[in-house]
Amino acid sequence: MDDPTPPRVGVLGVGRMGLPICRRLLASGFAVSVHDVDTEARAGAAAIGAAVVSDAESLAARSDILVSVLPGVAEIRAAFVGDAGLLRHLPEGALWLDLTSGDPVLTNELSAIAAEYGVRTATATMGGGPANAEDGTLVFHLAGADDAVADARVLLGPLASPGGVRLVGPVPSDAQTVKLLANLLWFGQVVAVSEALMLGERLGMAPDALGDALVGSAGGSRFLDLHLAPLLAGDYSADFGFDRVVEELQTVSRIADSTSTPFELSRLVTRLHEQALEHFGPRDSETLVAALLRERAAAPPAR
């Protein structure tokens, strides 16, 4: 955008991530309007000084940059797909910046529709939780055409840690592809690490000693560095809903099927997570599958 005045920013979704993002943008001097389907979420945004808009169509119409911070693919589909979708309400030349961990196939379809309306698309998937959004230490994988990326960086700067906006590709869906695959590897490690710890314990090793040895071994990883201690303590709490974990795994599984990509191990990881969701319900925990495996280990063997 050549106009030196700050862009009018619309934030669609002011829940656990959207609200602190909104607060950071307001503190950075942006004029921010918001909409959320939840009454309490709208009230929370009004309390921090955002302009609350009564419907999503009006929010889109008054936004130079529309930032979607929605829970998942179903919400993106509801807001943007079909004749009632928001893309046709955005001004020509506007930017749709999607922060949702979405479906890259759907994003490709929507970005093509957006282009027909003269709307640009970028995605910036988030690493970090609400606390990182509050203090501006999120990490983003950003993707899109050069002009869209340049405008997105203006907004993402106040939200990110130094060096925390990482360009991953020119196609808007590239960022979502990276996020899905990174999370696939992460969720797989929950299973692999849990099984390794339980087997080591069955062989008589002290859990702490085993954990220390694994961290310094060839199998060491960032996952072990960050999450070994909570797993050993039986702490499976986190900031991310487990139903969203399963949704992401199912999304990447569908993409693997549609592209005829071998996916045997990851399919098993997905199935274990689905079983954990069925067993425990949609709790806030990214590592709940570890609790399922622990329960199975404690159960007497089937006869």
C-alpha positions as CSV (number, residue, x, y, z in Angstrom):
1,M,0.0,0.0,0.0
2,D,1.5,3.4,-1.1
3,D,-0.7,5.4,1.3
4,P,1.5,6.4,4.3
5,T,-1.5,6.3,6.7
6,P,-1.8,3.2,8.8
7,P,-4.0,0.5,7.3
8,R,-7.5,-0.1,8.7
9,V,-7.2,-3.4,10.4
10,G,-10.1,-5.9,10.9
11,V,-9.6,-8.8,13.2
12,L,-12.0,-11.7,12.7
13,G,-12.0,-13.8,15.8
14,V,-11.0,-12.4,19.2
15,G,-10.7,-15.5,21.3
16,R,-7.7,-16.8,23.2
17,M,-5.3,-15.8,20.5
18,G,-7.2,-13.1,18.7
19,L,-7.8,-10.9,21.8
20,P,-4.1,-10.6,22.8
21,I,-3.2,-10.0,19.2
22,C,-5.8,-7.3,19.0
23,R,-4.4,-5.7,22.2
24,R,-0.9,-5.7,20.8
25,L,-2.0,-4.1,17.5
26,L,-3.9,-1.4,19.4
27,A,-0.9,-0.7,21.6
28,S,1.2,-0.3,18.4
29,G,-1.1,2.4,17.1
30,F,-3.3,0.6,14.6
31,A,-7.0,1.4,14.2
32,V,-8.5,-2.0,14.9
33,S,-12.1,-3.2,14.3
34,V,-13.2,-6.6,15.3
35,H,-16.0,-9.2,15.0
36,D,-16.6,-12.5,16.7
37,V,-19.7,-14.7,16.8
38,D,-19.3,-15.0,20.6
39,T,-20.9,-12.2,22.7
40,E,-18.4,-12.4,25.5
41,A,-15.5,-12.3,23.1
42,R,-16.9,-9.1,21.5
43,A,-17.3,-7.6,25.0
44,G,-13.7,-8.4,25.8
45,A,-12.5,-6.7,22.7
46,A,-14.6,-3.6,23.4
47,A,-13.1,-3.4,26.9
48,I,-9.6,-3.0,25.5
49,G,-10.6,-0.3,23.0
50,A,-11.3,-2.1,19.8
51,A,-14.2,-1.0,17.6
52,V,-16.7,-3.9,17.7
53,V,-18.6,-4.4,14.4
54,S,-22.0,-6.1,14.5
55,D,-21.4,-8.5,11.5
56,A,-18.4,-10.0,9.6
57,E,-19.5,-8.5,6.3
58,S,-19.3,-5.0,7.7
59,L,-15.9,-5.7,9.2
60,A,-14.6,-6.9,5.9
61,A,-16.0,-3.8,4.1
62,R,-14.1,-1.4,6.4
63,S,-10.8,-3.3,6.4
64,D,-7.6,-2.7,4.4
65,I,-6.2,-5.8,6.1
66,L,-8.6,-8.5,7.3
67,V,-6.8,-10.7,9.8
68,S,-8.6,-14.0,10.5
69,V,-7.7,-15.7,13.8
70,L,-10.2,-18.5,13.8
71,P,-10.0,-21.9,15.6
72,G,-9.7,-24.1,12.5
73,V,-10.7,-25.2,9.0
74,A,-14.5,-25.4,9.7
75,E,-14.6,-21.8,10.9
76,I,-12.6,-20.6,7.9
77,R,-15.0,-22.5,5.6
78,A,-18.0,-21.0,7.3
79,A,-16.7,-17.5,7.0
80,F,-15.2,-17.5,3.5
81,V,-16.7,-20.2,1.3
82,G,-19.8,-19.7,-0.9
83,D,-21.9,-16.8,-2.0
84,A,-22.0,-15.4,1.6
85,G,-18.2,-15.5,1.9
86,L,-16.4,-12.5,3.1
87,L,-13.9,-12.1,0.3
88,R,-16.4,-10.3,-1.9
89,H,-17.0,-7.7,0.8
90,L,-13.3,-6.6,1.1
91,P,-12.3,-3.5,-0.8
92,E,-10.3,-4.0,-4.0
93,G,-6.6,-4.1,-3.2
94,A,-7.2,-5.2,0.4
95,L,-5.2,-8.0,2.0
96,W,-6.7,-11.1,3.7
97,L,-4.1,-12.3,6.2
98,D,-5.0,-15.7,7.6
99,L,-3.3,-16.7,10.9
100,T,-5.3,-19.9,11.2
101,S,-3.6,-23.3,11.0
102,G,-5.8,-24.1,8.0
103,D,-6.0,-26.5,5.1
104,P,-3.6,-25.5,2.3
105,V,-5.9,-27.0,-0.3
106,L,-8.8,-24.8,0.8
107,T,-6.5,-21.8,1.0
108,N,-5.4,-22.3,-2.6
109,E,-9.1,-22.3,-3.6
110,L,-9.9,-19.2,-1.6
111,S,-6.9,-17.2,-2.7
112,A,-7.9,-17.8,-6.3
113,I,-11.4,-16.5,-5.5
114,A,-9.9,-13.5,-3.7
115,A,-7.8,-12.6,-6.7
116,E,-11.0,-12.4,-8.8
117,Y,-12.2,-9.7,-6.4
118,G,-8.8,-7.9,-6.5
119,V,-8.0,-9.1,-3.0
120,R,-4.5,-10.3,-2.0
121,T,-3.9,-13.3,0.3
122,A,-1.1,-14.1,2.7
123,T,-1.0,-16.7,5.5
124,A,1.1,-16.5,8.7
125,T,0.8,-19.5,10.9
126,M,1.6,-19.0,14.5
127,G,4.1,-20.6,16.8
128,G,3.3,-19.9,20.5
129,G,0.4,-19.5,22.7
130,P,-1.7,-16.7,24.3
131,A,1.2,-15.6,26.6
132,N,3.4,-15.1,23.5
133,A,0.7,-13.1,21.8
134,E,0.4,-10.9,24.9
135,D,4.1,-10.1,25.0
136,G,4.8,-10.0,21.3
137,T,7.0,-13.1,21.1
138,L,5.1,-15.2,18.6
139,V,6.9,-16.9,15.7
140,F,5.3,-16.8,12.3
141,H,5.7,-18.7,9.1
142,L,4.7,-16.3,6.4
143,A,3.8,-16.9,2.8
144,G,2.4,-15.0,-0.1
145,A,3.3,-12.7,-3.0
146,D,5.9,-10.0,-2.4
147,D,3.5,-7.1,-2.0
148,A,1.2,-9.1,0.3
149,V,4.1,-10.2,2.4
150,A,5.4,-6.7,2.7
151,D,2.0,-5.4,4.1
152,A,1.7,-8.4,6.3
153,R,5.1,-7.8,7.9
154,V,3.9,-4.3,9.0
155,L,1.2,-6.0,11.2
156,L,3.2,-9.0,12.3
157,G,6.2,-7.1,13.5
158,P,4.7,-6.0,16.8
159,L,3.4,-9.5,17.4
160,A,6.6,-11.4,16.8
161,S,9.9,-12.0,18.6
162,P,13.0,-10.6,16.9
163,G,13.5,-12.5,13.7
164,G,10.2,-14.3,14.4
165,V,8.6,-13.6,11.0
166,R,10.0,-16.3,8.6
167,L,9.2,-16.2,5.0
168,V,8.6,-19.8,3.7
169,G,7.3,-19.3,0.2
170,P,5.4,-17.3,-2.4
171,V,2.2,-19.3,-2.5
172,P,-0.2,-18.3,0.4
173,S,-0.8,-21.9,1.4
174,D,2.9,-22.6,1.9
175,A,2.9,-21.4,5.5
176,Q,0.0,-23.7,6.3
177,T,1.8,-26.6,4.7
178,V,4.9,-25.9,6.9
179,K,2.7,-25.6,10.0
180,L,0.8,-28.9,9.3
181,L,4.0,-30.8,8.6
182,A,5.8,-29.4,11.6
183,N,2.9,-30.3,13.9
184,L,2.7,-33.7,12.3
185,L,6.3,-34.3,13.3
186,W,5.7,-32.9,16.8
187,F,2.6,-35.0,17.4
188,G,4.5,-38.0,16.3
189,Q,7.2,-37.3,18.8
190,V,4.6,-37.3,21.6
191,V,3.9,-40.9,20.8
192,A,7.5,-42.0,20.1
193,V,8.9,-40.4,23.3
194,S,6.1,-41.7,25.5
195,E,6.6,-45.3,24.2
196,A,10.4,-45.0,24.6
197,L,10.0,-43.8,28.2
198,M,7.6,-46.5,29.1
199,L,9.8,-49.2,27.6
200,G,12.9,-47.9,29.4
201,E,11.0,-47.9,32.7
202,R,9.8,-51.5,32.1
203,L,13.5,-52.4,31.6
204,G,14.3,-51.0,35.0
205,M,15.7,-47.5,34.3
206,A,14.9,-44.6,36.5
207,P,12.7,-42.2,34.5
208,D,14.9,-39.1,35.2
209,A,18.1,-40.8,34.4
210,L,16.6,-42.2,31.2
211,G,15.3,-38.8,30.2
212,D,18.6,-37.1,30.8
213,A,20.4,-39.7,28.6
214,L,17.9,-39.4,25.8
215,V,18.1,-35.6,25.7
216,G,21.9,-35.8,25.1
217,S,21.6,-38.7,22.7
218,A,21.3,-38.9,18.9
219,G,17.6,-39.0,19.5
220,G,17.5,-35.7,21.3
221,S,15.2,-33.0,19.9
222,R,13.6,-29.7,20.7
223,F,10.5,-31.6,21.7
224,L,12.5,-33.4,24.4
225,D,14.1,-30.2,25.5
226,L,10.7,-28.5,26.1
227,H,8.4,-31.3,27.0
228,L,10.3,-34.2,28.6
229,A,9.9,-32.9,32.2
230,P,6.1,-32.4,31.9
231,L,5.7,-35.9,30.4
232,L,7.7,-37.4,33.2
233,A,5.6,-35.6,35.7
234,G,2.3,-36.7,34.1
235,D,1.5,-33.1,33.2
236,Y,-0.5,-33.1,29.9
237,S,-1.9,-29.6,30.1
238,A,-1.2,-27.0,27.4
239,D,-2.8,-24.1,25.7
240,F,-4.1,-25.9,22.6
241,G,-7.4,-27.8,22.4
242,F,-6.9,-31.5,21.7
243,D,-9.8,-31.6,19.3
244,R,-7.7,-29.1,17.1
245,V,-4.7,-31.4,17.3
246,V,-6.9,-34.2,15.9
247,E,-8.4,-31.9,13.3
248,E,-4.9,-30.9,12.0
249,L,-3.8,-34.6,11.8
250,Q,-7.0,-35.5,9.9
251,T,-6.4,-32.6,7.5
252,V,-2.8,-33.7,6.7
253,S,-4.0,-37.3,6.4
254,R,-6.6,-36.3,3.8
255,I,-4.0,-34.4,1.9
256,A,-1.7,-37.4,1.9
257,D,-4.5,-39.6,0.6
258,S,-5.4,-37.2,-2.1
259,T,-1.8,-37.0,-3.3
260,S,-1.1,-40.7,-3.0
261,T,1.7,-40.1,-0.5
262,P,2.9,-43.0,1.7
263,F,1.7,-42.2,5.2
264,E,1.7,-45.4,7.2
265,L,3.4,-44.2,10.4
266,S,1.7,-40.9,10.4
267,R,-1.7,-42.6,9.9
268,L,-1.0,-44.7,13.0
269,V,-0.1,-41.5,14.9
270,T,-3.4,-39.9,13.7
271,R,-5.4,-43.0,14.8
272,L,-3.9,-42.9,18.3
273,H,-4.8,-39.3,18.7
274,E,-8.3,-40.0,17.5
275,Q,-8.6,-42.7,20.1
276,A,-7.3,-40.3,22.8
277,L,-9.9,-37.7,21.8
278,E,-12.7,-40.3,22.0
279,H,-11.4,-41.5,25.4
280,F,-10.8,-38.1,27.1
281,G,-12.9,-35.6,25.2
282,P,-11.8,-32.2,23.8
283,R,-9.6,-31.0,26.7
284,D,-6.9,-28.4,26.5
285,S,-3.8,-30.6,26.0
286,E,-1.5,-31.1,23.1
287,T,0.0,-34.3,24.7
288,L,-3.1,-36.1,25.7
289,V,-2.2,-39.1,23.7
290,A,0.7,-39.7,26.2
291,A,-1.9,-40.1,28.9
292,L,-3.8,-42.7,26.8
293,L,-0.6,-44.7,26.3
294,R,0.2,-44.5,30.1
295,E,-3.3,-45.8,30.9
296,R,-2.8,-48.7,28.5
297,A,0.5,-49.5,30.0
298,A,-1.0,-49.6,33.5
299,A,-3.9,-51.9,32.4
300,P,-3.4,-55.6,32.9
301,P,-2.6,-57.5,29.7
302,A,-5.5,-58.9,27.7
303,R,-6.0,-62.6,28.0
